[in-house]
């Protein structure tokens, strides 16, 4: 509109306020200018096409009708207004699996990025799933990435503008492996605390010093099983 320099991280021109025409990168899902051949974030070549769509689902954020697109090999719904992305459950799993493989091949798993803080909403708003229209859960991706995404367990995940790029960078830098290691360490610490808490009352005086009773063992196994089940879920 005016020729002023602009960044793909901006939603509009800082000089004249015109909306910038951007699309998602097929590799890192960062925003790149429409017409650019390569992504300014990772250097990947633009690979994007619009897909056939029987009906248009509403954007969870702004209620604009979303467009079906294929970015690389990933099928997504894209909001033309707020530039958020909707990915079904299978697509999210595939994105995470592919980026974990890339991290292993590149040998980047040991380089865990510091959790990046995004823009904080002034007022928390729960968004409806575009499929079932039920309010979605707000989840911190991998429990410590500091990237809050909206998840419908049965249908998919909503990513606000630039959130998917940040998640891809988190995964490629070994964030998933580090998150797993942290959860295992926390589970082990809970088990240690549980054992330590049970020690003072473990002696069964009615049995003349025979140690733990069968009920104690059953109770301890039940608690440990509950912790493991919660971790796996």
SERO-4910 file (N, C-alpha, C, O; in steps of 0.05 Angstrom, whole numbers):
BEGIN
 pado doro    nc1    nc2    nc3   cac1   cac2   cac3    cc1    cc2    cc3    oc1    oc2    oc3
  Unk    A     16    -24      0      0      0      0     17     25      0     12     44    -15
  Unk    A     37     26     17     53     51     20     83     46     15     98     66     12
  Unk    A     92     21     14    120     16      8    139     17     32    163     13     29
  Unk    A    128     21     56    145     22     80    155     -7     87    141    -26     80
  Unk    A    178     -9     99    188    -36    107    169    -48    128    159    -34    145
  Unk    A    166    -75    126    148    -89    145    160   -116    152    175   -127    136
  Unk    A    152   -126    175    161   -152    184    138   -172    182    115   -165    186
  Unk    A    144   -197    177    124   -218    176    112   -223    203     90   -235    205
  Unk    A    125   -215    225    115   -218    252     92   -199    258     77   -202    277
  Unk    A     90   -178    241     69   -158    245     44   -165    230     45   -176    208
  Unk    A     20   -159    241     -5   -165    227    -12   -143    207    -27   -147    188
  Unk    A     -1   -119    212     -8    -96    194     17    -78    192     35    -80    208
  Unk    A     16    -61    172     38    -42    167     39    -22    189     19    -10    197
  Unk    A     63    -17    200     66      2    222     64     30    213     62     48    230
  Unk    A     65     35    187     64     63    177     36     71    168     26     92    177
  Unk    A     23     55    151     -4     63    141    -26     46    153    -50     52    149
  Unk    A    -19     24    168    -40      8    180    -52    -13    162    -70    -28    171
  Unk    A    -43    -15    137    -55    -35    119    -49    -63    128    -27    -69    139
  Unk    A    -67    -81    124    -63   -109    133    -43   -123    114    -44   -119     90
  Unk    A    -24   -138    126     -4   -151    110    -13   -178    100    -26   -193    115
  Unk    A     -7   -184     75    -15   -209     63      6   -230     70     28   -230     58
  Unk    A      0   -248     88     19   -268     97      7   -296     95    -18   -299     97
  Unk    A     24   -316     92     15   -344     92     34   -360    110     56   -350    117
  Unk    A     27   -385    117     43   -401    135     64   -417    120     59   -427     98
  Unk    A     88   -419    132    109   -435    120    103   -465    123     92   -473    143
  Unk    A    109   -482    103    103   -510    104    121   -526    123    115   -548    130
  Unk    A    143   -514    132    162   -528    150    159   -520    179    154   -537    196
  Unk    A    161   -494    184    160   -484    212    133   -471    219    128   -465    242
  Unk    A    116   -467    199     90   -454    202     92   -425    211     72   -414    221
  Unk    A    115   -413    208    118   -385    213    105   -369    189    101   -381    168
  Unk    A     99   -344    194     86   -328    173    106   -317    153    127   -308    161
  Unk    A    100   -319    128    117   -308    107     99   -292     88     75   -297     85
  Unk    A    111   -272     74     95   -255     57     85   -270     33     99   -287     21
  Unk    A     60   -265     25     48   -277      2     64   -269    -23     68   -245    -27
  Unk    A     74   -288    -38     90   -282    -61    120   -287    -56    136   -289    -75
  Unk    A    128   -290    -30    156   -296    -24    161   -325    -31    144   -342    -28
  Unk    A    185   -331    -40    192   -358    -48    202   -375    -24    199   -399    -24
  Unk    A    215   -361     -4    226   -376     18    219   -363     45    214   -338     46
  Unk    A    217   -379     66    209   -370     92    233   -354    105    256   -363    104
  Unk    A    227   -332    117    247   -316    130    255   -327    157    276   -320    168
  Unk    A    240   -346    168    246   -359    193    265   -382    190    285   -385    205
  Unk    A    259   -400    171    274   -425    168    286   -430    140    301   -448    137
  Unk    A    278   -414    121    289   -416     94    274   -437     77    283   -441     54
  Unk    A    253   -449     87    239   -469     71    224   -456     47    217   -433     48
  Unk    A    221   -472     26    207   -462      2    177   -463      6    166   -481     19
  Unk    A    163   -443     -4    134   -441     -2    121   -465    -16    127   -472    -39
  Unk    A    103   -479     -1     89   -502    -12     61   -501      0     56   -511     22
  Unk    A     43   -489    -15     16   -485     -4     -5   -486    -27      0   -475    -49
  Unk    A    -27   -498    -21    -49   -498    -40    -76   -500    -25    -77   -512     -3
  Unk    A    -96   -489    -37   -123   -490    -25   -135   -517    -31   -132   -528    -53
  Unk    A   -150   -528    -11   -162   -554    -14   -191   -552    -18   -204   -531    -13
  Unk    A   -203   -573    -29   -232   -574    -33   -246   -574     -5   -236   -587     13
  Unk    A   -268   -560     -4   -281   -557     22   -311   -558     18   -323   -541      4
  Unk    A   -324   -577     31   -353   -580     28   -368   -559     43   -388   -547     32
  Unk    A   -360   -553     68   -372   -532     83   -351   -517     99   -331   -529    107
  Unk    A   -356   -492    105   -336   -475    119   -343   -474    149   -365   -466    156
  Unk    A   -323   -482    165   -327   -481    194   -320   -453    204   -302   -439    192
  Unk    A   -333   -443    225   -327   -417    236   -301   -416    252   -295   -436    266
  Unk    A   -286   -395    251   -262   -391    267   -270   -390    297   -288   -374    303
  Unk    A   -257   -405    314   -263   -403    343   -259   -376    355   -272   -368    374
  Unk    A   -240   -361    344   -232   -335    355   -250   -312    345   -260   -297    362
  Unk    A   -253   -309    319   -268   -286    308   -293   -293    292   -307   -275    283
  Unk    A   -299   -319    290   -323   -329    277   -324   -325    247   -344   -330    235
  Unk    A   -301   -317    235   -299   -316    206   -298   -344    194   -287   -362    207
  Unk    A   -309   -348    171   -308   -374    158   -279   -381    151   -266   -365    138
  Unk    A   -270   -405    159   -243   -413    154   -240   -427    127   -260   -438    116
  Unk    A   -216   -426    115   -210   -438     89   -193   -463     93   -175   -463    110
  Unk    A   -199   -484     78   -183   -508     79   -159   -505     62   -161   -498     38
  Unk    A   -135   -510     73   -110   -508     58    -93   -532     64    -95   -545     85
  Unk    A    -75   -538     45    -54   -558     49    -28   -544     49    -19   -533     29
  Unk    A    -15   -544     73     11   -530     76     32   -552     78     34   -567     98
  Unk    A     49   -555     57     67   -578     56     50   -603     51     38   -606     30
  Unk    A     50   -621     71     33   -645     69     11   -644     91     -3   -664     94
  Unk    A      8   -622    105    -10   -620    127    -36   -606    119    -35   -584    109
  Unk    A    -58   -619    124    -84   -606    119    -93   -591    143    -95   -601    165
  Unk    A    -99   -565    139   -107   -547    161   -131   -530    152   -137   -528    129
  Unk    A   -143   -518    172   -163   -496    167   -150   -470    176   -139   -469    198
  Unk    A   -152   -450    159   -139   -425    164   -159   -402    165   -176   -400    147
  Unk    A   -157   -385    185   -174   -362    186   -162   -339    171   -139   -330    178
  Unk    A   -175   -328    151   -163   -306    135   -163   -279    150   -150   -260    142
  Unk    A   -177   -278    172   -178   -253    187   -158   -251    210   -141   -233    210
  Unk    A   -159   -270    228   -140   -269    251   -115   -287    247    -97   -286    263
  Unk    A   -115   -302    225    -92   -318    217    -85   -341    236    -63   -351    237
  Unk    A   -106   -350    251   -103   -374    267   -105   -399    250   -115   -397    227
  Unk    A    -97   -422    262    -98   -447    247   -112   -468    264   -108   -470    288
  Unk    A   -129   -484    251   -143   -506    264   -132   -532    252   -132   -536    228
  Unk    A   -122   -550    269   -112   -576    260   -127   -598    275   -131   -597    299
  Unk    A   -136   -618    259   -150   -640    272   -130   -657    288   -106   -653    286
  Unk    A   -140   -676    304   -122   -691    322   -100   -706    307    -77   -706    316
  Unk    A   -107   -718    284    -87   -733    269    -65   -715    258    -42   -723    258
  Unk    A    -73   -691    249    -53   -672    238    -34   -662    260    -10   -660    255
  Unk    A    -45   -657    284    -28   -648    306     -7   -670    313     16   -664    317
  Unk    A    -17   -695    315      2   -717    321     23   -720    300     46   -725    306
  Unk    A     15   -717    274     35   -719    253     55   -697    253     79   -702    249
  Unk    A     46   -672    259     65   -649    260     85   -654    282    109   -650    278
  Unk    A     76   -663    306     94   -668    328    114   -690    322    137   -688    328
  Unk    A    104   -712    310    121   -735    304    142   -727    283    165   -735    286
  Unk    A    134   -713    262    153   -705    241    175   -687    252    198   -690    245
  Unk    A    167   -667    269    187   -648    280    205   -662    300    228   -653    303
  Unk    A    195   -682    314    213   -697    332    234   -712    316    257   -714    325
  Unk    A    226   -724    293    245   -738    276    266   -719    266    289   -725    264
  Unk    A    257   -695    258    276   -675    248    296   -667    270    320   -664    264
  Unk    A    286   -664    295    304   -658    317    325   -679    321    348   -674    327
  Unk    A    316   -705    319    335   -727    323    356   -728    301    379   -733    306
  Unk    A    347   -723    276    366   -724    253    386   -701    255    409   -705    249
  Unk    A    376   -677    263    394   -654    265    411   -653    290    429   -637    292
  Unk    A    405   -672    309    420   -673    333    416   -649    351    434   -640    364
  Unk    A    391   -639    352    385   -615    368    371   -620    394    364   -602    408
  Unk    A    367   -646    400    351   -653    424    364   -643    450    350   -639    469
  Unk    A    390   -639    450    403   -631    475    402   -601    479    409   -591    500
  Unk    A    392   -587    458    391   -557    460    363   -549    465    348   -543    446
  Unk    A    355   -549    490    327   -542    497    324   -512    499    340   -499    513
  Unk    A    305   -500    484    302   -471    485    290   -462    511    274   -476    523
  Unk    A    296   -438    520    282   -428    544    253   -423    536    248   -413    514
  Unk    A    234   -430    554    206   -425    547    201   -396    539    208   -378    554
  Unk    A    189   -393    516    184   -366    506    156   -356    514    137   -371    511
  Unk    A    155   -332    525    129   -322    534    116   -307    511    128   -289    499
  Unk    A     92   -314    505     77   -300    484     60   -278    496     62   -271    520
  Unk    A     43   -266    479     26   -245    489      5   -256    508     -7   -277    503
  Unk    A      1   -243    531    -17   -252    551    -44   -238    547    -45   -214    546
  Unk    A    -65   -254    546    -92   -242    543   -100   -227    568    -95   -236    590
  Unk    A   -112   -204    564   -121   -188    587   -144   -203    602   -146   -202    626
  Unk    A   -160   -217    587   -182   -233    598   -183   -260    585   -184   -262    561
  Unk    A   -181   -281    602   -181   -308    591   -208   -314    578   -229   -308    590
  Unk    A   -207   -325    554   -231   -331    539   -230   -360    529   -211   -367    516
  Unk    A   -250   -375    537   -252   -403    527   -266   -404    500   -287   -392    497
  Unk    A   -253   -417    481   -263   -417    453   -279   -442    447   -273   -463    458
  Unk    A   -299   -440    430   -314   -463    422   -301   -479    400   -288   -468    382
  Unk    A   -303   -505    401   -293   -523    380   -309   -517    355   -333   -516    356
  Unk    A   -296   -514    331   -311   -509    306   -327   -533    297   -344   -530    280
  Unk    A   -322   -557    309   -336   -581    301   -361   -586    319   -383   -587    309
  Unk    A   -355   -589    345   -377   -596    363   -388   -572    378   -409   -574    392
  Unk    A   -375   -549    376   -383   -523    388   -382   -523    419   -393   -505    432
  Unk    A   -370   -544    431   -366   -544    460   -341   -528    466   -322   -526    450
  Unk    A   -340   -515    490   -317   -500    498   -293   -518    501   -294   -540    513
  Unk    A   -270   -509    491   -246   -525    491   -229   -519    516   -233   -499    530
  Unk    A   -212   -538    523   -194   -535    545   -169   -519    537   -159   -522    515
  Unk    A   -160   -502    555   -135   -487    551   -112   -503    564   -113   -508    588
  Unk    A    -92   -510    548    -71   -528    557    -44   -516    550    -40   -506    528
  Unk    A    -26   -518    570      2   -510    565     15   -533    550     19   -554    561
  Unk    A     22   -528    525     33   -549    508     58   -561    521     77   -547    529
  Unk    A     58   -588    524     80   -603    537     84   -595    566    105   -602    577
  Unk    A     65   -581    577     64   -575    606     83   -552    615     80   -542    636
  Unk    A    103   -545    598    122   -524    607    132   -507    584    152   -493    588
  Unk    A    120   -508    561    129   -492    538    121   -463    540    131   -446    525
  Unk    A    101   -457    558     90   -430    560     74   -422    535     70   -398    530
  Unk    A     65   -441    520     48   -436    496     21   -449    502     18   -473    503
  Unk    A      2   -432    507    -25   -441    514    -42   -445    489    -47   -426    474
  Unk    A    -50   -470    484    -67   -476    461    -94   -485    470    -98   -493    493
  Unk    A   -113   -483    452   -141   -491    458   -146   -518    445   -143   -522    421
  Unk    A   -154   -538    462   -156   -566    453   -184   -577    457   -195   -575    479
  Unk    A   -195   -589    436   -218   -606    438   -208   -634    435   -198   -642    414
  Unk    A   -211   -650    456   -199   -677    456   -209   -694    433   -194   -710    423
  Unk    A   -234   -691    425   -244   -708    404   -240   -698    375   -242   -713    356
  Unk    A   -233   -672    372   -232   -661    345   -206   -648    337   -198   -651    314
  Unk    A   -193   -634    354   -168   -621    345   -159   -599    363   -168   -596    386
  Unk    A   -141   -582    353   -128   -561    368   -128   -535    352   -124   -534    328
  Unk    A   -134   -513    367   -134   -486    355   -108   -472    362   -100   -471    386
  Unk    A    -94   -461    342    -69   -446    346    -74   -417    338    -81   -412    315
  Unk    A    -71   -399    357    -72   -371    349    -49   -363    332    -30   -379    329
  Unk    A    -49   -340    321    -29   -330    303     -1   -335    314      5   -326    336
  Unk    A     16   -349    299     45   -354    305     49   -375    327     72   -381    333
  Unk    A     28   -386    339     32   -405    361     44   -432    350     61   -444    363
  Unk    A     35   -440    327     44   -465    316     74   -464    309     89   -483    313
  Unk    A     83   -441    299    112   -437    294    128   -440    319    149   -453    320
  Unk    A    119   -427    341    133   -429    366    134   -458    377    154   -466    388
  Unk    A    112   -473    373    111   -501    381    131   -517    365    145   -534    376
  Unk    A    132   -513    339    151   -527    322    180   -522    330    196   -540    332
  Unk    A    186   -497    336    213   -490    346    219   -504    372    241   -513    377
  Unk    A    199   -505    390    202   -518    416    208   -548    412    226   -559    425
  Unk    A    194   -561    394    197   -589    389    225   -595    376    239   -613    385
  Unk    A    232   -579    356    257   -583    342    281   -579    360    302   -591    355
  Unk    A    278   -563    381    300   -559    399    301   -579    422    316   -575    441
  Unk    A    284   -600    420    285   -621    440    266   -616    463    269   -628    484
  Unk    A    247   -599    460    229   -592    482    212   -615    492    207   -618    516
  Unk    A    203   -633    473    187   -655    480    202   -675    498    193   -684    518
  Unk    A    227   -681    489    244   -699    505    249   -688    533    248   -703    553
  Unk    A    254   -662    535    259   -650    561    234   -651    578    236   -655    602
  Unk    A    211   -647    565    186   -647    580    181   -675    592    172   -678    614
  Unk    A    186   -696    576    183   -723    585    202   -729    609    194   -741    629
  Unk    A    227   -719    606    246   -724    628    237   -710    653    240   -721    675
  Unk    A    226   -686    651    217   -671    674    193   -686    687    192   -687    712
  Unk    A    175   -696    671    152   -710    683    160   -736    697    150   -743    718
  Unk    A    180   -750    685    190   -774    698    203   -768    724    200   -782    744
  Unk    A    219   -746    724    232   -737    749    212   -730    770    215   -736    794
  Unk    A    190   -716    762    169   -708    781    155   -733    792    148   -734    816
  Unk    A    150   -752    775    137   -777    783    154   -792    803    144   -802    823
  Unk    A    180   -793    798    198   -806    816    199   -792    843    201   -805    864
  Unk    A    199   -765    842    199   -750    867    174   -754    883    175   -756    908
  Unk    A    151   -756    870    126   -761    884    127   -789    897    118   -793    919
  Unk    A    138   -809    883    140   -836    894    158   -836    918    152   -849    938
  Unk    A    180   -820    917    198   -819    940    185   -806    964    188   -816    986
  Unk    A    170   -784    959    156   -771    980    134   -789    992    129   -789   1017
  Unk    A    121   -804    975    100   -823    985    112   -844   1003    101   -849   1025
  Unk    A    135   -855    995    148   -875   1012    158   -863   1038    156   -876   1059
  Unk    A    169   -838   1036    178   -825   1061    156   -819   1080    159   -822   1104
  Unk    A    132   -811   1069    109   -805   1086     98   -830   1100     87   -828   1121
  Unk    A    101   -852   1087     89   -877   1098    107   -890   1118     98   -907   1134
  Unk    A    133   -884   1119    152   -897   1136    145   -895   1166    145   -915   1180
  Unk    A    138   -871   1177    133   -869   1206    109   -886   1215    109   -896   1237
  Unk    A     89   -890   1198     66   -906   1206     66   -934   1195     45   -948   1196
  Unk    A     89   -942   1184     89   -968   1171     92   -991   1190     84  -1013   1184
  Unk    A    103   -986   1214    107  -1007   1233     81  -1016   1245     66  -1000   1257
  Unk    A     75  -1041   1243     50  -1052   1254     55  -1063   1281     65  -1085   1284
  Unk    A     49  -1047   1302     55  -1055   1330     38  -1079   1338     47  -1094   1356
  Unk    A     15  -1083   1326     -2  -1105   1333     10  -1132   1324      1  -1153   1333
  Unk    A     30  -1130   1306     41  -1155   1296     69  -1160   1307     84  -1177   1298
  Unk    A     75  -1145   1328    100  -1150   1342    125  -1145   1325    144  -1160   1327
  Unk    A    123  -1124   1309    147  -1117   1293    150  -1132   1268    173  -1136   1258
  Unk    A    128  -1141   1256    130  -1156   1231    133  -1138   1207    138  -1147   1184
  Unk    A    131  -1111   1210    135  -1092   1188    109  -1085   1176     88  -1082   1189
  Unk    A    109  -1081   1149     85  -1073   1134     65  -1095   1133     71  -1118   1129
  Unk    A     39  -1087   1137     17  -1106   1134      9  -1107   1105     17  -1091   1088
  Unk    A     -8  -1128   1098    -17  -1131   1071    -33  -1107   1062    -32  -1099   1039
  Unk    A    -49  -1096   1080    -66  -1073   1073    -49  -1049   1066    -55  -1033   1048
  Unk    A    -26  -1046   1080     -7  -1024   1074      4  -1027   1046      6  -1008   1030
  Unk    A     12  -1052   1039     23  -1057   1013      3  -1052    991      9  -1039    971
  Unk    A    -22  -1061    995    -43  -1057    975    -48  -1027    971    -52  -1018    949
  Unk    A    -49  -1012    993    -54   -983    992    -32   -969    977    -37   -952    960
  Unk    A     -7   -977    983     15   -964    970     15   -970    940     21   -952    924
  Unk    A      9   -995    932      8  -1002    904    -14   -987    890    -11   -979    867
  Unk    A    -37   -983    904    -59   -969    892    -52   -939    886    -58   -929    865
  Unk    A    -39   -927    906    -31   -899    902    -11   -896    880    -13   -878    863
  Unk    A      9   -914    879     29   -913    858     17   -917    831     24   -904    811
  Unk    A     -3   -936    829    -16   -941    804    -32   -916    795    -32   -910    771
  Unk    A    -44   -902    813    -59   -878    807    -41   -856    796    -48   -843    777
  Unk    A    -18   -853    808      2   -833    799     11   -840    771     13   -822    754
  Unk    A     18   -865    766     27   -874    740      6   -869    719     12   -860    697
  Unk    A    -19   -876    726    -41   -873    707    -45   -843    700    -50   -836    677
  Unk    A    -43   -826    720    -46   -797    715    -24   -787    698    -28   -770    680
  Unk    A      1   -797    702     23   -788    686     20   -796    656     24   -780    638
  Unk    A     12   -821    652      9   -831    625    -13   -817    610    -12   -812    586
  Unk    A    -35   -810    625    -57   -795    612    -49   -767    604    -65   -752    593
***
